[in-house]
Amino acid sequence: MATTSSTDPSNYMQELTRYLSNIMNSVLLGLPTEIKELIYFDALSHAANMILVRFASPGLPLCSPLEASPPVSGVD
């Protein structure tokens, strides 16, 4: 049987993400505002650091093949 690649996320991952989101939202509802602010700040700080690490890695190509190709004009 041939395997095919799909660009859509799997149903399992969608359901897992929805479940975890619901759990986090219900937990956050019961926390004091100061704690929620700290959690959100730490999460945003972590995401920002991981993005910086990803784009600062030496193995990252400078541009994708689509960015390297000349722009396509709709006017002939």
CHARMM-style PDB file with segment names, atoms N, HN, CA, C and O in Angstrom:
ATOM      1  N   MET     1       0.840  -1.173   0.000  1.00  0.00      PROA
ATOM      2  CA  MET     1       0.000   0.000   0.000  1.00  0.00      PROA
ATOM      3  C   MET     1       0.883   1.234   0.000  1.00  0.00      PROA
ATOM      4  O   MET     1       1.817   1.332   0.796  1.00  0.00      PROA
ATOM      5  N   ALA     2       0.599   2.163  -0.875  1.00  0.00      PROA
ATOM      6  HN  ALA     2      -0.159   2.083  -1.522  1.00  0.00      PROA
ATOM      7  CA  ALA     2       1.390   3.388  -0.984  1.00  0.00      PROA
ATOM      8  C   ALA     2       0.955   4.376   0.092  1.00  0.00      PROA
ATOM      9  O   ALA     2      -0.227   4.486   0.420  1.00  0.00      PROA
ATOM     10  N   THR     3       1.937   5.090   0.630  1.00  0.00      PROA
ATOM     11  HN  THR     3       2.897   5.000   0.363  1.00  0.00      PROA
ATOM     12  CA  THR     3       1.613   6.115   1.619  1.00  0.00      PROA
ATOM     13  C   THR     3       1.515   7.459   0.926  1.00  0.00      PROA
ATOM     14  O   THR     3       2.295   7.769   0.025  1.00  0.00      PROA
ATOM     15  N   THR     4       0.561   8.239   1.352  1.00  0.00      PROA
ATOM     16  HN  THR     4      -0.072   7.987   2.083  1.00  0.00      PROA
ATOM     17  CA  THR     4       0.392   9.566   0.775  1.00  0.00      PROA
ATOM     18  C   THR     4       0.624  10.606   1.856  1.00  0.00      PROA
ATOM     19  O   THR     4       0.327  10.385   3.030  1.00  0.00      PROA
ATOM     20  N   SER     5       1.150  11.722   1.448  1.00  0.00      PROA
ATOM     21  HN  SER     5       1.392  11.903   0.494  1.00  0.00      PROA
ATOM     22  CA  SER     5       1.414  12.812   2.363  1.00  0.00      PROA
ATOM     23  C   SER     5       0.243  13.786   2.328  1.00  0.00      PROA
ATOM     24  O   SER     5      -0.243  14.155   1.259  1.00  0.00      PROA
ATOM     25  N   SER     6      -0.199  14.193   3.501  1.00  0.00      PROA
ATOM     26  HN  SER     6       0.196  13.893   4.370  1.00  0.00      PROA
ATOM     27  CA  SER     6      -1.313  15.128   3.583  1.00  0.00      PROA
ATOM     28  C   SER     6      -0.847  16.384   4.303  1.00  0.00      PROA
ATOM     29  O   SER     6      -0.065  16.318   5.251  1.00  0.00      PROA
ATOM     30  N   THR     7      -1.332  17.517   3.846  1.00  0.00      PROA
ATOM     31  HN  THR     7      -1.967  17.571   3.076  1.00  0.00      PROA
ATOM     32  CA  THR     7      -0.977  18.763   4.512  1.00  0.00      PROA
ATOM     33  C   THR     7      -1.929  19.071   5.660  1.00  0.00      PROA
ATOM     34  O   THR     7      -1.666  19.973   6.455  1.00  0.00      PROA
ATOM     35  N   ASP     8      -3.033  18.333   5.756  1.00  0.00      PROA
ATOM     36  HN  ASP     8      -3.247  17.601   5.110  1.00  0.00      PROA
ATOM     37  CA  ASP     8      -3.990  18.537   6.845  1.00  0.00      PROA
ATOM     38  C   ASP     8      -3.481  17.841   8.108  1.00  0.00      PROA
ATOM     39  O   ASP     8      -2.910  16.753   8.033  1.00  0.00      PROA
ATOM     40  N   PRO     9      -3.691  18.476   9.279  1.00  0.00      PROA
ATOM     41  CA  PRO     9      -3.295  17.804  10.518  1.00  0.00      PROA
ATOM     42  C   PRO     9      -4.195  16.600  10.771  1.00  0.00      PROA
ATOM     43  O   PRO     9      -5.339  16.561  10.318  1.00  0.00      PROA
ATOM     44  N   SER    10      -3.674  15.634  11.490  1.00  0.00      PROA
ATOM     45  HN  SER    10      -2.744  15.666  11.858  1.00  0.00      PROA
ATOM     46  CA  SER    10      -4.456  14.427  11.765  1.00  0.00      PROA
ATOM     47  C   SER    10      -5.592  14.745  12.734  1.00  0.00      PROA
ATOM     48  O   SER    10      -5.514  15.692  13.517  1.00  0.00      PROA
ATOM     49  N   ASN    11      -6.635  13.945  12.665  1.00  0.00      PROA
ATOM     50  HN  ASN    11      -6.698  13.176  12.029  1.00  0.00      PROA
ATOM     51  CA  ASN    11      -7.763  14.110  13.582  1.00  0.00      PROA
ATOM     52  C   ASN    11      -7.315  13.936  15.026  1.00  0.00      PROA
ATOM     53  O   ASN    11      -7.795  14.631  15.921  1.00  0.00      PROA
ATOM     54  N   TYR    12      -6.389  13.002  15.247  1.00  0.00      PROA
ATOM     55  HN  TYR    12      -5.999  12.438  14.519  1.00  0.00      PROA
ATOM     56  CA  TYR    12      -5.871  12.767  16.594  1.00  0.00      PROA
ATOM     57  C   TYR    12      -5.210  14.032  17.153  1.00  0.00      PROA
ATOM     58  O   TYR    12      -5.467  14.410  18.296  1.00  0.00      PROA
ATOM     59  N   MET    13      -4.364  14.682  16.357  1.00  0.00      PROA
ATOM     60  HN  MET    13      -4.156  14.375  15.429  1.00  0.00      PROA
ATOM     61  CA  MET    13      -3.675  15.879  16.825  1.00  0.00      PROA
ATOM     62  C   MET    13      -4.662  17.020  17.066  1.00  0.00      PROA
ATOM     63  O   MET    13      -4.509  17.773  18.028  1.00  0.00      PROA
ATOM     64  N   GLN    14      -5.658  17.156  16.218  1.00  0.00      PROA
ATOM     65  HN  GLN    14      -5.782  16.545  15.436  1.00  0.00      PROA
ATOM     66  CA  GLN    14      -6.666  18.186  16.426  1.00  0.00      PROA
ATOM     67  C   GLN    14      -7.439  17.955  17.722  1.00  0.00      PROA
ATOM     68  O   GLN    14      -7.664  18.885  18.496  1.00  0.00      PROA
ATOM     69  N   GLU    15      -7.839  16.715  17.945  1.00  0.00      PROA
ATOM     70  HN  GLU    15      -7.656  15.960  17.316  1.00  0.00      PROA
ATOM     71  CA  GLU    15      -8.590  16.383  19.153  1.00  0.00      PROA
ATOM     72  C   GLU    15      -7.725  16.556  20.401  1.00  0.00      PROA
ATOM     73  O   GLU    15      -8.202  17.063  21.416  1.00  0.00      PROA
ATOM     74  N   LEU    16      -6.462  16.141  20.337  1.00  0.00      PROA
ATOM     75  HN  LEU    16      -6.074  15.729  19.512  1.00  0.00      PROA
ATOM     76  CA  LEU    16      -5.551  16.296  21.468  1.00  0.00      PROA
ATOM     77  C   LEU    16      -5.326  17.769  21.780  1.00  0.00      PROA
ATOM     78  O   LEU    16      -5.328  18.161  22.947  1.00  0.00      PROA
ATOM     79  N   THR    17      -5.133  18.579  20.764  1.00  0.00      PROA
ATOM     80  HN  THR    17      -5.131  18.260  19.816  1.00  0.00      PROA
ATOM     81  CA  THR    17      -4.939  20.016  20.961  1.00  0.00      PROA
ATOM     82  C   THR    17      -6.175  20.655  21.564  1.00  0.00      PROA
ATOM     83  O   THR    17      -6.063  21.487  22.465  1.00  0.00      PROA
ATOM     84  N   ARG    18      -7.342  20.285  21.086  1.00  0.00      PROA
ATOM     85  HN  ARG    18      -7.433  19.609  20.354  1.00  0.00      PROA
ATOM     86  CA  ARG    18      -8.592  20.815  21.632  1.00  0.00      PROA
ATOM     87  C   ARG    18      -8.751  20.416  23.100  1.00  0.00      PROA
ATOM     88  O   ARG    18      -9.139  21.236  23.932  1.00  0.00      PROA
ATOM     89  N   TYR    19      -8.450  19.159  23.411  1.00  0.00      PROA
ATOM     90  HN  TYR    19      -8.134  18.493  22.736  1.00  0.00      PROA
ATOM     91  CA  TYR    19      -8.561  18.670  24.790  1.00  0.00      PROA
ATOM     92  C   TYR    19      -7.607  19.435  25.707  1.00  0.00      PROA
ATOM     93  O   TYR    19      -8.016  19.906  26.769  1.00  0.00      PROA
ATOM     94  N   LEU    20      -6.347  19.560  25.308  1.00  0.00      PROA
ATOM     95  HN  LEU    20      -6.015  19.177  24.446  1.00  0.00      PROA
ATOM     96  CA  LEU    20      -5.370  20.251  26.146  1.00  0.00      PROA
ATOM     97  C   LEU    20      -5.721  21.731  26.310  1.00  0.00      PROA
ATOM     98  O   LEU    20      -5.520  22.306  27.379  1.00  0.00      PROA
ATOM     99  N   SER    21      -6.238  22.332  25.264  1.00  0.00      PROA
ATOM    100  HN  SER    21      -6.401  21.865  24.395  1.00  0.00      PROA
ATOM    101  CA  SER    21      -6.661  23.730  25.340  1.00  0.00      PROA
ATOM    102  C   SER    21      -7.808  23.890  26.343  1.00  0.00      PROA
ATOM    103  O   SER    21      -7.810  24.825  27.144  1.00  0.00      PROA
ATOM    104  N   ASN    22      -8.769  22.985  26.297  1.00  0.00      PROA
ATOM    105  HN  ASN    22      -8.767  22.225  25.647  1.00  0.00      PROA
ATOM    106  CA  ASN    22      -9.887  23.043  27.245  1.00  0.00      PROA
ATOM    107  C   ASN    22      -9.409  22.862  28.680  1.00  0.00      PROA
ATOM    108  O   ASN    22      -9.869  23.568  29.578  1.00  0.00      PROA
ATOM    109  N   ILE    23      -8.500  21.933  28.906  1.00  0.00      PROA
ATOM    110  HN  ILE    23      -8.126  21.360  28.177  1.00  0.00      PROA
ATOM    111  CA  ILE    23      -7.968  21.697  30.249  1.00  0.00      PROA
ATOM    112  C   ILE    23      -7.236  22.939  30.748  1.00  0.00      PROA
ATOM    113  O   ILE    23      -7.442  23.374  31.881  1.00  0.00      PROA
ATOM    114  N   MET    24      -6.382  23.509  29.900  1.00  0.00      PROA
ATOM    115  HN  MET    24      -6.215  23.156  28.980  1.00  0.00      PROA
ATOM    116  CA  MET    24      -5.630  24.704  30.306  1.00  0.00      PROA
ATOM    117  C   MET    24      -6.568  25.868  30.605  1.00  0.00      PROA
ATOM    118  O   MET    24      -6.373  26.584  31.588  1.00  0.00      PROA
ATOM    119  N   ASN    25      -7.581  26.061  29.767  1.00  0.00      PROA
ATOM    120  HN  ASN    25      -7.739  25.480  28.969  1.00  0.00      PROA
ATOM    121  CA  ASN    25      -8.521  27.158  29.998  1.00  0.00      PROA
ATOM    122  C   ASN    25      -9.277  26.982  31.314  1.00  0.00      PROA
ATOM    123  O   ASN    25      -9.484  27.952  32.043  1.00  0.00      PROA
ATOM    124  N   SER    26      -9.686  25.760  31.620  1.00  0.00      PROA
ATOM    125  HN  SER    26      -9.517  24.972  31.028  1.00  0.00      PROA
ATOM    126  CA  SER    26     -10.422  25.536  32.867  1.00  0.00      PROA
ATOM    127  C   SER    26      -9.515  25.709  34.079  1.00  0.00      PROA
ATOM    128  O   SER    26      -9.968  26.186  35.120  1.00  0.00      PROA
ATOM    129  N   VAL    27      -8.259  25.335  33.964  1.00  0.00      PROA
ATOM    130  HN  VAL    27      -7.892  24.949  33.119  1.00  0.00      PROA
ATOM    131  CA  VAL    27      -7.318  25.529  35.072  1.00  0.00      PROA
ATOM    132  C   VAL    27      -7.025  27.013  35.262  1.00  0.00      PROA
ATOM    133  O   VAL    27      -6.963  27.494  36.394  1.00  0.00      PROA
ATOM    134  N   LEU    28      -6.846  27.738  34.166  1.00  0.00      PROA
ATOM    135  HN  LEU    28      -6.896  27.348  33.247  1.00  0.00      PROA
ATOM    136  CA  LEU    28      -6.527  29.161  34.259  1.00  0.00      PROA
ATOM    137  C   LEU    28      -7.679  29.970  34.845  1.00  0.00      PROA
ATOM    138  O   LEU    28      -7.444  31.009  35.461  1.00  0.00      PROA
ATOM    139  N   LEU    29      -8.913  29.519  34.668  1.00  0.00      PROA
ATOM    140  HN  LEU    29      -9.104  28.675  34.167  1.00  0.00      PROA
ATOM    141  CA  LEU    29     -10.056  30.257  35.208  1.00  0.00      PROA
ATOM    142  C   LEU    29      -9.998  30.373  36.730  1.00  0.00      PROA
ATOM    143  O   LEU    29     -10.433  31.375  37.299  1.00  0.00      PROA
ATOM    144  N   GLY    30      -9.465  29.355  37.379  1.00  0.00      PROA
ATOM    145  HN  GLY    30      -9.112  28.542  36.917  1.00  0.00      PROA
ATOM    146  CA  GLY    30      -9.438  29.343  38.836  1.00  0.00      PROA
ATOM    147  C   GLY    30      -8.234  30.025  39.453  1.00  0.00      PROA
ATOM    148  O   GLY    30      -8.160  30.145  40.676  1.00  0.00      PROA
ATOM    149  N   LEU    31      -7.301  30.469  38.653  1.00  0.00      PROA
ATOM    150  HN  LEU    31      -7.361  30.372  37.660  1.00  0.00      PROA
ATOM    151  CA  LEU    31      -6.085  31.076  39.199  1.00  0.00      PROA
ATOM    152  C   LEU    31      -6.249  32.573  39.393  1.00  0.00      PROA
ATOM    153  O   LEU    31      -7.015  33.217  38.676  1.00  0.00      PROA
ATOM    154  N   PRO    32      -5.525  33.132  40.367  1.00  0.00      PROA
ATOM    155  CA  PRO    32      -5.527  34.592  40.523  1.00  0.00      PROA
ATOM    156  C   PRO    32      -4.886  35.264  39.309  1.00  0.00      PROA
ATOM    157  O   PRO    32      -4.079  34.657  38.604  1.00  0.00      PROA
ATOM    158  N   THR    33      -5.254  36.514  39.078  1.00  0.00      PROA
ATOM    159  HN  THR    33      -5.910  37.007  39.651  1.00  0.00      PROA
ATOM    160  CA  THR    33      -4.787  37.264  37.905  1.00  0.00      PROA
ATOM    161  C   THR    33      -3.267  37.352  37.864  1.00  0.00      PROA
ATOM    162  O   THR    33      -2.677  37.220  36.792  1.00  0.00      PROA
ATOM    163  N   GLU    34      -2.622  37.571  39.003  1.00  0.00      PROA
ATOM    164  HN  GLU    34      -3.102  37.678  39.874  1.00  0.00      PROA
ATOM    165  CA  GLU    34      -1.166  37.707  39.028  1.00  0.00      PROA
ATOM    166  C   GLU    34      -0.476  36.434  38.547  1.00  0.00      PROA
ATOM    167  O   GLU    34       0.521  36.495  37.827  1.00  0.00      PROA
ATOM    168  N   ILE    35      -1.007  35.292  38.944  1.00  0.00      PROA
ATOM    169  HN  ILE    35      -1.817  35.242  39.529  1.00  0.00      PROA
ATOM    170  CA  ILE    35      -0.424  34.013  38.527  1.00  0.00      PROA
ATOM    171  C   ILE    35      -0.636  33.805  37.030  1.00  0.00      PROA
ATOM    172  O   ILE    35       0.271  33.347  36.335  1.00  0.00      PROA
ATOM    173  N   LYS    36      -1.831  34.140  36.527  1.00  0.00      PROA
ATOM    174  HN  LYS    36      -2.568  34.512  37.092  1.00  0.00      PROA
ATOM    175  CA  LYS    36      -2.103  34.007  35.091  1.00  0.00      PROA
ATOM    176  C   LYS    36      -1.159  34.883  34.283  1.00  0.00      PROA
ATOM    177  O   LYS    36      -0.642  34.455  33.251  1.00  0.00      PROA
ATOM    178  N   GLU    37      -0.933  36.109  34.747  1.00  0.00      PROA
ATOM    179  HN  GLU    37      -1.353  36.457  35.586  1.00  0.00      PROA
ATOM    180  CA  GLU    37      -0.023  37.008  34.039  1.00  0.00      PROA
ATOM    181  C   GLU    37       1.384  36.425  33.994  1.00  0.00      PROA
ATOM    182  O   GLU    37       2.056  36.505  32.965  1.00  0.00      PROA
ATOM    183  N   LEU    38       1.834  35.842  35.097  1.00  0.00      PROA
ATOM    184  HN  LEU    38       1.289  35.778  35.933  1.00  0.00      PROA
ATOM    185  CA  LEU    38       3.161  35.229  35.147  1.00  0.00      PROA
ATOM    186  C   LEU    38       3.250  34.041  34.189  1.00  0.00      PROA
ATOM    187  O   LEU    38       4.252  33.876  33.493  1.00  0.00      PROA
ATOM    188  N   ILE    39       2.213  33.223  34.155  1.00  0.00      PROA
ATOM    189  HN  ILE    39       1.399  33.357  34.720  1.00  0.00      PROA
ATOM    190  CA  ILE    39       2.191  32.058  33.262  1.00  0.00      PROA
ATOM    191  C   ILE    39       2.242  32.504  31.807  1.00  0.00      PROA
ATOM    192  O   ILE    39       3.020  31.971  31.015  1.00  0.00      PROA
ATOM    193  N   TYR    40       1.404  33.493  31.452  1.00  0.00      PROA
ATOM    194  HN  TYR    40       0.772  33.926  32.094  1.00  0.00      PROA
ATOM    195  CA  TYR    40       1.387  33.985  30.072  1.00  0.00      PROA
ATOM    196  C   TYR    40       2.723  34.624  29.690  1.00  0.00      PROA
ATOM    197  O   TYR    40       3.218  34.420  28.582  1.00  0.00      PROA
ATOM    198  N   PHE    41       3.304  35.398  30.610  1.00  0.00      PROA
ATOM    199  HN  PHE    41       2.902  35.564  31.510  1.00  0.00      PROA
ATOM    200  CA  PHE    41       4.587  36.040  30.334  1.00  0.00      PROA
ATOM    201  C   PHE    41       5.676  34.988  30.112  1.00  0.00      PROA
ATOM    202  O   PHE    41       6.462  35.094  29.170  1.00  0.00      PROA
ATOM    203  N   ASP    42       5.721  33.974  30.981  1.00  0.00      PROA
ATOM    204  HN  ASP    42       5.083  33.888  31.746  1.00  0.00      PROA
ATOM    205  CA  ASP    42       6.718  32.916  30.828  1.00  0.00      PROA
ATOM    206  C   ASP    42       6.522  32.138  29.530  1.00  0.00      PROA
ATOM    207  O   ASP    42       7.498  31.794  28.863  1.00  0.00      PROA
ATOM    208  N   ALA    43       5.275  31.860  29.167  1.00  0.00      PROA
ATOM    209  HN  ALA    43       4.482  32.140  29.709  1.00  0.00      PROA
ATOM    210  CA  ALA    43       5.006  31.133  27.923  1.00  0.00      PROA
ATOM    211  C   ALA    43       5.435  31.952  26.710  1.00  0.00      PROA
ATOM    212  O   ALA    43       6.039  31.417  25.781  1.00  0.00      PROA
ATOM    213  N   LEU    44       5.127  33.237  26.717  1.00  0.00      PROA
ATOM    214  HN  LEU    44       4.636  33.671  27.473  1.00  0.00      PROA
ATOM    215  CA  LEU    44       5.521  34.108  25.612  1.00  0.00      PROA
ATOM    216  C   LEU    44       7.036  34.260  25.543  1.00  0.00      PROA
ATOM    217  O   LEU    44       7.613  34.264  24.456  1.00  0.00      PROA
ATOM    218  N   SER    45       7.673  34.382  26.691  1.00  0.00      PROA
ATOM    219  HN  SER    45       7.204  34.379  27.574  1.00  0.00      PROA
ATOM    220  CA  SER    45       9.127  34.483  26.736  1.00  0.00      PROA
ATOM    221  C   SER    45       9.779  33.214  26.189  1.00  0.00      PROA
ATOM    222  O   SER    45      10.753  33.285  25.439  1.00  0.00      PROA
ATOM    223  N   HSD    46       9.246  32.067  26.563  1.00  0.00      PROA
ATOM    224  HN  HSD    46       8.455  32.009  27.172  1.00  0.00      PROA
ATOM    225  CA  HSD    46       9.782  30.793  26.070  1.00  0.00      PROA
ATOM    226  C   HSD    46       9.620  30.688  24.552  1.00  0.00      PROA
ATOM    227  O   HSD    46      10.551  30.296  23.849  1.00  0.00      PROA
ATOM    228  N   ALA    47       8.430  31.042  24.053  1.00  0.00      PROA
ATOM    229  HN  ALA    47       7.674  31.361  24.625  1.00  0.00      PROA
ATOM    230  CA  ALA    47       8.189  30.984  22.608  1.00  0.00      PROA
ATOM    231  C   ALA    47       9.139  31.924  21.869  1.00  0.00      PROA
ATOM    232  O   ALA    47       9.697  31.557  20.835  1.00  0.00      PROA
ATOM    233  N   ALA    48       9.324  33.129  22.391  1.00  0.00      PROA
ATOM    234  HN  ALA    48       8.871  33.428  23.231  1.00  0.00      PROA
ATOM    235  CA  ALA    48      10.225  34.093  21.750  1.00  0.00      PROA
ATOM    236  C   ALA    48      11.659  33.573  21.733  1.00  0.00      PROA
ATOM    237  O   ALA    48      12.352  33.702  20.724  1.00  0.00      PROA
ATOM    238  N   ASN    49      12.102  32.998  22.823  1.00  0.00      PROA
ATOM    239  HN  ASN    49      11.539  32.893  23.643  1.00  0.00      PROA
ATOM    240  CA  ASN    49      13.468  32.449  22.875  1.00  0.00      PROA
ATOM    241  C   ASN    49      13.651  31.300  21.893  1.00  0.00      PROA
ATOM    242  O   ASN    49      14.688  31.205  21.235  1.00  0.00      PROA
ATOM    243  N   MET    50      12.656  30.429  21.790  1.00  0.00      PROA
ATOM    244  HN  MET    50      11.814  30.506  22.324  1.00  0.00      PROA
ATOM    245  CA  MET    50      12.767  29.301  20.864  1.00  0.00      PROA
ATOM    246  C   MET    50      12.765  29.772  19.412  1.00  0.00      PROA
ATOM    247  O   MET    50      13.461  29.195  18.577  1.00  0.00      PROA
ATOM    248  N   ILE    51      11.999  30.805  19.104  1.00  0.00      PROA
ATOM    249  HN  ILE    51      11.433  31.274  19.783  1.00  0.00      PROA
ATOM    250  CA  ILE    51      12.002  31.359  17.748  1.00  0.00      PROA
ATOM    251  C   ILE    51      13.367  31.964  17.434  1.00  0.00      PROA
ATOM    252  O   ILE    51      13.905  31.762  16.345  1.00  0.00      PROA
ATOM    253  N   LEU    52      13.926  32.706  18.387  1.00  0.00      PROA
ATOM    254  HN  LEU    52      13.489  32.870  19.272  1.00  0.00      PROA
ATOM    255  CA  LEU    52      15.250  33.303  18.176  1.00  0.00      PROA
ATOM    256  C   LEU    52      16.316  32.230  17.998  1.00  0.00      PROA
ATOM    257  O   LEU    52      17.185  32.358  17.136  1.00  0.00      PROA
ATOM    258  N   VAL    53      16.258  31.178  18.804  1.00  0.00      PROA
ATOM    259  HN  VAL    53      15.552  31.075  19.504  1.00  0.00      PROA
ATOM    260  CA  VAL    53      17.233  30.088  18.680  1.00  0.00      PROA
ATOM    261  C   VAL    53      17.097  29.429  17.316  1.00  0.00      PROA
ATOM    262  O   VAL    53      18.097  29.110  16.674  1.00  0.00      PROA
ATOM    263  N   ARG    54      15.866  29.226  16.875  1.00  0.00      PROA
ATOM    264  HN  ARG    54      15.053  29.485  17.397  1.00  0.00      PROA
ATOM    265  CA  ARG    54      15.626  28.566  15.586  1.00  0.00      PROA
ATOM    266  C   ARG    54      16.190  29.390  14.430  1.00  0.00      PROA
ATOM    267  O   ARG    54      16.853  28.849  13.545  1.00  0.00      PROA
ATOM    268  N   PHE    55      15.930  30.692  14.437  1.00  0.00      PROA
ATOM    269  HN  PHE    55      15.392  31.132  15.156  1.00  0.00      PROA
ATOM    270  CA  PHE    55      16.379  31.521  13.324  1.00  0.00      PROA
ATOM    271  C   PHE    55      17.838  31.924  13.429  1.00  0.00      PROA
ATOM    272  O   PHE    55      18.415  32.397  12.449  1.00  0.00      PROA
ATOM    273  N   ALA    56      18.439  31.752  14.576  1.00  0.00      PROA
ATOM    274  HN  ALA    56      17.970  31.368  15.371  1.00  0.00      PROA
ATOM    275  CA  ALA    56      19.860  32.079  14.727  1.00  0.00      PROA
ATOM    276  C   ALA    56      20.747  30.847  14.543  1.00  0.00      PROA
ATOM    277  O   ALA    56      21.970  30.957  14.640  1.00  0.00      PROA
ATOM    278  N   SER    57      20.167  29.688  14.283  1.00  0.00      PROA
ATOM    279  HN  SER    57      19.174  29.598  14.204  1.00  0.00      PROA
ATOM    280  CA  SER    57      20.970  28.477  14.140  1.00  0.00      PROA
ATOM    281  C   SER    57      21.785  28.549  12.850  1.00  0.00      PROA
ATOM    282  O   SER    57      21.292  29.025  11.828  1.00  0.00      PROA
ATOM    283  N   PRO    58      23.029  28.078  12.897  1.00  0.00      PROA
ATOM    284  CA  PRO    58      23.899  28.183  11.721  1.00  0.00      PROA
ATOM    285  C   PRO    58      23.462  27.300  10.556  1.00  0.00      PROA
ATOM    286  O   PRO    58      23.828  27.587   9.416  1.00  0.00      PROA
ATOM    287  N   GLY    59      22.704  26.252  10.793  1.00  0.00      PROA
ATOM    288  HN  GLY    59      22.407  26.019  11.719  1.00  0.00      PROA
ATOM    289  CA  GLY    59      22.290  25.351   9.724  1.00  0.00      PROA
ATOM    290  C   GLY    59      21.056  25.817   8.971  1.00  0.00      PROA
ATOM    291  O   GLY    59      20.640  25.161   8.016  1.00  0.00      PROA
ATOM    292  N   LEU    60      20.469  26.913   9.367  1.00  0.00      PROA
ATOM    293  HN  LEU    60      20.806  27.446  10.143  1.00  0.00      PROA
ATOM    294  CA  LEU    60      19.254  27.397   8.727  1.00  0.00      PROA
ATOM    295  C   LEU    60      19.583  28.062   7.404  1.00  0.00      PROA
ATOM    296  O   LEU    60      20.417  28.966   7.364  1.00  0.00      PROA
ATOM    297  N   PRO    61      18.942  27.632   6.309  1.00  0.00      PROA
ATOM    298  CA  PRO    61      19.191  28.290   5.026  1.00  0.00      PROA
ATOM    299  C   PRO    61      18.694  29.736   5.070  1.00  0.00      PROA
ATOM    300  O   PRO    61      17.746  30.056   5.787  1.00  0.00      PROA
ATOM    301  N   LEU    62      19.339  30.588   4.305  1.00  0.00      PROA
ATOM    302  HN  LEU    62      20.109  30.327   3.723  1.00  0.00      PROA
ATOM    303  CA  LEU    62      18.995  32.004   4.336  1.00  0.00      PROA
ATOM    304  C   LEU    62      17.655  32.294   3.684  1.00  0.00      PROA
ATOM    305  O   LEU    62      16.965  33.228   4.093  1.00  0.00      PROA
ATOM    306  N   CYS    63      17.274  31.524   2.690  1.00  0.00      PROA
ATOM    307  HN  CYS    63      17.834  30.766   2.358  1.00  0.00      PROA
ATOM    308  CA  CYS    63      15.966  31.732   2.078  1.00  0.00      PROA
ATOM    309  C   CYS    63      15.487  30.423   1.479  1.00  0.00      PROA
ATOM    310  O   CYS    63      16.275  29.520   1.198  1.00  0.00      PROA
ATOM    311  N   SER    64      14.199  30.342   1.294  1.00  0.00      PROA
ATOM    312  HN  SER    64      13.559  31.076   1.522  1.00  0.00      PROA
ATOM    313  CA  SER    64      13.618  29.143   0.707  1.00  0.00      PROA
ATOM    314  C   SER    64      13.715  29.236  -0.814  1.00  0.00      PROA
ATOM    315  O   SER    64      13.942  30.326  -1.340  1.00  0.00      PROA
ATOM    316  N   PRO    65      13.548  28.127  -1.537  1.00  0.00      PROA
ATOM    317  CA  PRO    65      13.590  28.179  -3.005  1.00  0.00      PROA
ATOM    318  C   PRO    65      12.554  29.131  -3.594  1.00  0.00      PROA
ATOM    319  O   PRO    65      12.805  29.755  -4.625  1.00  0.00      PROA
ATOM    320  N   LEU    66      11.394  29.247  -2.954  1.00  0.00      PROA
ATOM    321  HN  LEU    66      11.190  28.740  -2.117  1.00  0.00      PROA
ATOM    322  CA  LEU    66      10.379  30.168  -3.469  1.00  0.00      PROA
ATOM    323  C   LEU    66      10.828  31.617  -3.343  1.00  0.00      PROA
ATOM    324  O   LEU    66      10.561  32.433  -4.224  1.00  0.00      PROA
ATOM    325  N   GLU    67      11.514  31.939  -2.240  1.00  0.00      PROA
ATOM    326  HN  GLU    67      11.731  31.276  -1.523  1.00  0.00      PROA
ATOM    327  CA  GLU    67      11.995  33.297  -2.062  1.00  0.00      PROA
ATOM    328  C   GLU    67      13.143  33.612  -3.005  1.00  0.00      PROA
ATOM    329  O   GLU    67      13.339  34.769  -3.376  1.00  0.00      PROA
ATOM    330  N   ALA    68      13.897  32.606  -3.393  1.00  0.00      PROA
ATOM    331  HN  ALA    68      13.738  31.666  -3.092  1.00  0.00      PROA
ATOM    332  CA  ALA    68      15.056  32.815  -4.277  1.00  0.00      PROA
ATOM    333  C   ALA    68      14.642  32.965  -5.730  1.00  0.00      PROA
ATOM    334  O   ALA    68      15.390  33.525  -6.532  1.00  0.00      PROA
ATOM    335  N   SER    69      13.454  32.468  -6.081  1.00  0.00      PROA
ATOM    336  HN  SER    69      12.847  32.013  -5.429  1.00  0.00      PROA
ATOM    337  CA  SER    69      13.028  32.570  -7.478  1.00  0.00      PROA
ATOM    338  C   SER    69      12.535  33.989  -7.773  1.00  0.00      PROA
ATOM    339  O   SER    69      12.067  34.687  -6.873  1.00  0.00      PROA
ATOM    340  N   PRO    70      12.641  34.412  -9.036  1.00  0.00      PROA
ATOM    341  CA  PRO    70      12.186  35.759  -9.370  1.00  0.00      PROA
ATOM    342  C   PRO    70      10.670  35.872  -9.202  1.00  0.00      PROA
ATOM    343  O   PRO    70       9.956  34.884  -9.369  1.00  0.00      PROA
ATOM    344  N   PRO    71      10.178  37.060  -8.875  1.00  0.00      PROA
ATOM    345  CA  PRO    71       8.729  37.214  -8.704  1.00  0.00      PROA
ATOM    346  C   PRO    71       7.983  36.999 -10.010  1.00  0.00      PROA
ATOM    347  O   PRO    71       8.480  37.324 -11.088  1.00  0.00      PROA
ATOM    348  N   VAL    72       6.795  36.452  -9.897  1.00  0.00      PROA
ATOM    349  HN  VAL    72       6.391  36.188  -9.021  1.00  0.00      PROA
ATOM    350  CA  VAL    72       5.966  36.196 -11.060  1.00  0.00      PROA
ATOM    351  C   VAL    72       5.010  37.362 -11.238  1.00  0.00      PROA
ATOM    352  O   VAL    72       4.302  37.738 -10.303  1.00  0.00      PROA
ATOM    353  N   SER    73       4.986  37.921 -12.402  1.00  0.00      PROA
ATOM    354  HN  SER    73       5.560  37.617 -13.161  1.00  0.00      PROA
ATOM    355  CA  SER    73       4.113  39.055 -12.679  1.00  0.00      PROA
ATOM    356  C   SER    73       2.872  38.559 -13.406  1.00  0.00      PROA
ATOM    357  O   SER    73       2.960  37.675 -14.258  1.00  0.00      PROA
ATOM    358  N   GLY    74       1.714  39.125 -13.073  1.00  0.00      PROA
ATOM    359  HN  GLY    74       1.642  39.844 -12.381  1.00  0.00      PROA
ATOM    360  CA  GLY    74       0.470  38.733 -13.739  1.00  0.00      PROA
ATOM    361  C   GLY    74       0.237  39.476 -15.030  1.00  0.00      PROA
ATOM    362  O   GLY    74      -0.743  39.208 -15.725  1.00  0.00      PROA
ATOM    363  N   VAL    75       1.123  40.417 -15.376  1.00  0.00      PROA
ATOM    364  HN  VAL    75       1.919  40.635 -14.811  1.00  0.00      PROA
ATOM    365  CA  VAL    75       0.957  41.226 -16.578  1.00  0.00      PROA
ATOM    366  C   VAL    75       1.889  40.717 -17.655  1.00  0.00      PROA
ATOM    367  O   VAL    75       3.086  40.569 -17.410  1.00  0.00      PROA
ATOM    368  N   ASP    76       1.373  40.444 -18.842  1.00  0.00      PROA
ATOM    369  HN  ASP    76       0.401  40.564 -19.042  1.00  0.00      PROA
ATOM    370  CA  ASP    76       2.229  39.971 -19.952  1.00  0.00      PROA
ATOM    371  C   ASP    76       2.574  41.120 -20.873  1.00  0.00      PROA
ATOM    372  OT1 ASP    76       3.282  40.928 -21.861  1.00  0.00      PROA
TER     373      ASP     76
END
